[in-house]
Amino acid sequence: MTNSSKKYSDTDIQMLIKQVKQIEFERLQQKTTIPTVFLNQLLDSPPSWLLRTKFFDVDHKDNERIASIHQLIKNIESIAIEECKELLEEQDYYVDFEKEEPIMYRGFSINIRVYHKDIYLESLKLNCINFHKLCECINLKAFAKLYFENQLYDVGFYCVSLASYVFGAGTNEVSGENDFQKKLSKSNKSKADKRWSKHNQTRPEKKKQYLQIMDEQNFTTFAETAEYIKQNIETGKKPSYDSIKRWLSEARKGDFS
C-alpha cells in the first residue's frame, strides 16, 4: 500500500499561503465589481430615461425629440454639478440637517431660468411638464455624487433617497431625519461659521429690506417674493433663492438676527 501523504517544506507552505492570499484577493476584487456598478446606477437614479418619461410629454417613437431631451437633461446635470460643487466648497461640505441645507436647495430652477435662459426655453419647446421638479431631481443627484466623492456617504445616500422620493411622490415638500444631524462634524461647522461670518453680519439688514419689498409689492407668498428679488435685485449667485425665502419667513416672525 502506497503512502499518499506528502510532507511540505517551509518554502512550500509559504508558497501555498501566498497562492491562497492571491486567490482571496482576486475573489474580493471580483466581489467589489458588482457593488461598484450598482453604486454608479444608484447615483444616477432616477436615470435620464425615467426623467424623460416623467417630466416630458413626448411620443416614445419620436427618437429625434427623445435624443434632444436626453441632451437637455445632460446639460442641466453639468450645470448642477458645477453649481453644487461651488456651493459645497464654499461651505466646506457642511450639512445642516435641521434646516436641510444645502441639500434641499430649491433655487436651482430659478438660476437656470435667469442665467441659462436658452436651456429653459428649450425645455418648453420640448414640452417639459414640470421644469422645477425636473431640476430638483437633477440637483439632488448632483449633491449625491459630490458627497460620495468626498466620502460623506450618509449624506450621499440621503440625497439619493430624496431624489427618488421627489421623483416618485411628485412633491417638493420633503423633510429629513434629524438623526443625521448628530453625525455632523463639529470642525466642518466651525469652518462654515467662519466662512459665513461676514455674510451673517449683513443678514439683519437684508431681512428688513426683503420684508419691505414684500409689503410694497403686495406679494402674498415668500416664494413669489424671493423669485422677484432674485430676478430683479439680487441678480448675482448670492444670496440664493432659498436663503432669501428663508430670511423672509424669519423676518415675518420677528427674527432679524
DALIN-V50397 format. One record per residue. PSI is psi in radians with two decimals (* if undefined). D_CENTER is the distance of its C-alpha to the mean C-alpha in whole Angstrom. Layout:
BEGIN
psi->PSI d_center->D_CENTER
psi->PSI d_center->D_CENTER
END
This chain:
BEGIN
psi->2.28 d_center->73
psi->2.37 d_center->70
psi->1.98 d_center->68
psi->-0.13 d_center->64
psi->2.61 d_center->63
psi->2.35 d_center->61
psi->2.31 d_center->61
psi->2.41 d_center->58
psi->2.95 d_center->58
psi->-0.65 d_center->56
psi->-0.73 d_center->55
psi->-0.75 d_center->54
psi->-0.76 d_center->52
psi->-0.67 d_center->50
psi->-0.74 d_center->49
psi->-0.76 d_center->49
psi->-0.74 d_center->46
psi->-0.73 d_center->44
psi->-0.72 d_center->44
psi->-0.75 d_center->43
psi->-0.70 d_center->40
psi->-0.74 d_center->39
psi->-0.75 d_center->39
psi->-0.70 d_center->37
psi->-0.80 d_center->35
psi->-0.63 d_center->35
psi->-0.77 d_center->34
psi->-0.64 d_center->31
psi->-0.70 d_center->30
psi->-0.66 d_center->30
psi->-0.63 d_center->28
psi->-0.22 d_center->25
psi->-0.74 d_center->25
psi->-0.87 d_center->24
psi->-0.59 d_center->21
psi->-0.77 d_center->20
psi->-0.78 d_center->20
psi->-0.73 d_center->19
psi->-0.75 d_center->16
psi->-0.71 d_center->15
psi->-0.66 d_center->15
psi->-0.77 d_center->13
psi->-0.31 d_center->10
psi->0.35 d_center->11
psi->2.29 d_center->12
psi->2.43 d_center->12
psi->2.99 d_center->14
psi->-0.73 d_center->16
psi->-0.56 d_center->19
psi->-0.68 d_center->18
psi->-0.67 d_center->15
psi->-0.80 d_center->19
psi->-0.50 d_center->21
psi->-0.72 d_center->19
psi->0.07 d_center->18
psi->2.45 d_center->21
psi->1.70 d_center->25
psi->2.48 d_center->27
psi->2.35 d_center->29
psi->-0.22 d_center->29
psi->-0.12 d_center->32
psi->1.38 d_center->30
psi->-0.62 d_center->29
psi->-0.78 d_center->29
psi->-0.66 d_center->27
psi->-0.74 d_center->25
psi->-0.68 d_center->24
psi->-0.67 d_center->24
psi->-0.77 d_center->21
psi->-0.64 d_center->19
psi->-0.69 d_center->20
psi->-0.80 d_center->18
psi->-0.73 d_center->15
psi->-0.71 d_center->15
psi->-0.72 d_center->16
psi->-0.68 d_center->13
psi->-0.69 d_center->10
psi->-0.73 d_center->12
psi->-0.70 d_center->12
psi->-0.78 d_center->8
psi->-0.77 d_center->8
psi->-0.82 d_center->11
psi->-0.71 d_center->10
psi->-0.70 d_center->7
psi->-0.75 d_center->10
psi->-0.74 d_center->12
psi->-0.80 d_center->11
psi->-0.68 d_center->10
psi->-0.63 d_center->13
psi->-0.59 d_center->15
psi->0.24 d_center->14
psi->0.60 d_center->15
psi->0.43 d_center->12
psi->2.44 d_center->13
psi->2.24 d_center->12
psi->1.76 d_center->14
psi->-0.38 d_center->14
psi->-0.73 d_center->17
psi->-0.02 d_center->15
psi->0.82 d_center->11
psi->2.45 d_center->11
psi->0.23 d_center->8
psi->-0.87 d_center->6
psi->0.83 d_center->8
psi->1.95 d_center->8
psi->0.12 d_center->10
psi->0.03 d_center->12
psi->-0.76 d_center->10
psi->-0.59 d_center->13
psi->-0.76 d_center->16
psi->-0.68 d_center->15
psi->-0.79 d_center->15
psi->-0.57 d_center->19
psi->-0.82 d_center->20
psi->-0.25 d_center->19
psi->1.02 d_center->19
psi->-0.54 d_center->22
psi->-0.65 d_center->23
psi->-0.74 d_center->20
psi->-0.79 d_center->20
psi->-0.63 d_center->23
psi->-0.65 d_center->23
psi->-0.67 d_center->21
psi->-0.71 d_center->24
psi->-0.57 d_center->26
psi->0.27 d_center->24
psi->0.87 d_center->25
psi->2.24 d_center->21
psi->-0.73 d_center->21
psi->1.64 d_center->18
psi->-0.66 d_center->16
psi->-0.83 d_center->14
psi->-0.62 d_center->13
psi->-0.84 d_center->13
psi->-0.63 d_center->10
psi->-0.75 d_center->8
psi->-0.81 d_center->8
psi->-0.69 d_center->7
psi->-0.74 d_center->5
psi->-0.65 d_center->3
psi->-0.70 d_center->5
psi->-0.77 d_center->4
psi->-0.78 d_center->2
psi->-0.83 d_center->5
psi->-0.75 d_center->7
psi->-0.67 d_center->8
psi->-0.67 d_center->8
psi->-0.72 d_center->11
psi->-0.50 d_center->12
psi->0.31 d_center->13
psi->0.43 d_center->14
psi->1.28 d_center->12
psi->-0.65 d_center->13
psi->-0.80 d_center->13
psi->-0.68 d_center->10
psi->-0.83 d_center->8
psi->-0.62 d_center->10
psi->-0.76 d_center->9
psi->-0.68 d_center->6
psi->-0.76 d_center->8
psi->-0.76 d_center->11
psi->-0.71 d_center->9
psi->-0.76 d_center->8
psi->-0.67 d_center->12
psi->-0.83 d_center->13
psi->-0.73 d_center->12
psi->-0.85 d_center->13
psi->-0.76 d_center->16
psi->-0.34 d_center->17
psi->0.82 d_center->17
psi->2.67 d_center->16
psi->-0.25 d_center->14
psi->1.64 d_center->15
psi->2.23 d_center->14
psi->2.62 d_center->15
psi->3.13 d_center->14
psi->2.25 d_center->16
psi->-0.25 d_center->18
psi->-0.58 d_center->19
psi->-0.50 d_center->16
psi->-0.56 d_center->17
psi->-0.38 d_center->20
psi->0.03 d_center->18
psi->2.49 d_center->17
psi->2.28 d_center->19
psi->-0.60 d_center->22
psi->-0.68 d_center->22
psi->-0.68 d_center->18
psi->-0.74 d_center->19
psi->-0.76 d_center->22
psi->-0.74 d_center->21
psi->-0.72 d_center->18
psi->-0.70 d_center->21
psi->-0.78 d_center->23
psi->-0.57 d_center->21
psi->0.09 d_center->21
psi->-0.79 d_center->25
psi->-0.71 d_center->26
psi->-0.69 d_center->23
psi->-0.43 d_center->24
psi->-0.55 d_center->28
psi->-0.11 d_center->27
psi->-0.75 d_center->25
psi->-0.70 d_center->28
psi->-0.71 d_center->30
psi->-0.73 d_center->27
psi->-0.78 d_center->27
psi->-0.73 d_center->30
psi->-0.82 d_center->30
psi->-0.70 d_center->27
psi->-0.66 d_center->29
psi->-0.73 d_center->32
psi->-0.74 d_center->31
psi->-0.75 d_center->29
psi->-0.73 d_center->33
psi->-0.63 d_center->35
psi->-0.04 d_center->33
psi->0.65 d_center->33
psi->2.56 d_center->30
psi->-0.25 d_center->29
psi->2.68 d_center->26
psi->-0.58 d_center->23
psi->-0.84 d_center->21
psi->-0.54 d_center->23
psi->-0.79 d_center->24
psi->-0.68 d_center->21
psi->-0.71 d_center->21
psi->-0.80 d_center->24
psi->-0.73 d_center->24
psi->-0.65 d_center->21
psi->-0.42 d_center->23
psi->-0.39 d_center->26
psi->-1.08 d_center->26
psi->1.23 d_center->23
psi->-0.13 d_center->22
psi->-3.08 d_center->21
psi->-0.40 d_center->17
psi->2.54 d_center->18
psi->2.79 d_center->18
psi->2.89 d_center->15
psi->-0.76 d_center->16
psi->-0.72 d_center->14
psi->-0.78 d_center->17
psi->-0.80 d_center->20
psi->-0.72 d_center->19
psi->-0.73 d_center->19
psi->-0.64 d_center->22
psi->-0.77 d_center->24
psi->-0.78 d_center->24
psi->-0.72 d_center->25
psi->-0.70 d_center->28
psi->-0.49 d_center->29
psi->0.01 d_center->29
psi->0.13 d_center->31
psi->1.85 d_center->29
psi->0.43 d_center->29
psi->* d_center->28
END
